Structure formats: structure tokens, C-alpha cells
Amino acid sequence: MTKIATILRLLLDGHSINRFEVEHVGDHCLHSTISTLANDYGLTFARVWEQVPNRFGGKTRVIRYSLPTFERFRAAQVFKLLMKRGR
């Protein structure tokens, strides 16, 4: 499964994610992946700023992404397309 499909699958499974939470699945630039899904496939995402602890003892601002309920059907269609294409 590709990076884009992996991220979309997480969102379809009901997860909300930020850039640090998806590094373990190989996405080191989540905002670009979300941008691709939004611009190339027309998906809409909920975005909420949050602060997370950093390794220096401070806080870092990141965006938490989630898939709104109204977008689930379209996102499932995009996921099927991505899996069919092998993207």
C-alpha cells in the first residue's frame, strides 16, 4: 500500500492524526500528503491546531487532521481508486 493510501486508510478508520503520529508509517511530510488528497482528489479535511511536546522540553504547534463524516463516502471511493491504481 502506498503512503497516500495508508494515510487515507488511517483517516477512514476514524483516526485523527498529526505529522509526528504518522512517521512510523513512513510519512514524514503529512501536510503534503493531505494537500495531494485535497487538491488531486477533492477531499476535504478537518484541521485543528494543537501543541505537542518536543524533544527540547517545549511545545511545537502542529495541525491535527481528520476526515469529516460527510466526506467518508467520497474518501472510500478515492481509497478504492488508489488501491486499484497501486498508488
QUIBEL-V934628 format. One record per backbone hydrogen bond with DSSP energy under -1.0 kcal/mol. NH is the residue of the N-H (numbers start at 1). CO is the residue of the C=O. If there is no record, write none. Layout:
BEGIN
<<NH CO> <NH CO>>
END
This chain:
BEGIN
<<6 2> <7 3> <8 4> <9 5> <10 6> <11 7> <12 8> <13 9> <14 11> <15 10> <17 65> <25 22> <26 23> <27 22> <32 29> <33 29> <34 30> <35 31> <36 32> <37 33> <38 34> <39 35> <40 36> <43 37> <46 66> <48 64> <50 62> <52 60> <54 58> <57 54> <60 52> <62 50> <64 48> <65 17> <66 46> <71 68> <72 69> <75 71> <76 72> <77 73> <78 74> <79 75> <80 76> <81 77> <82 78> <83 79> <84 80> <85 81> <86 82> <87 82>>
END
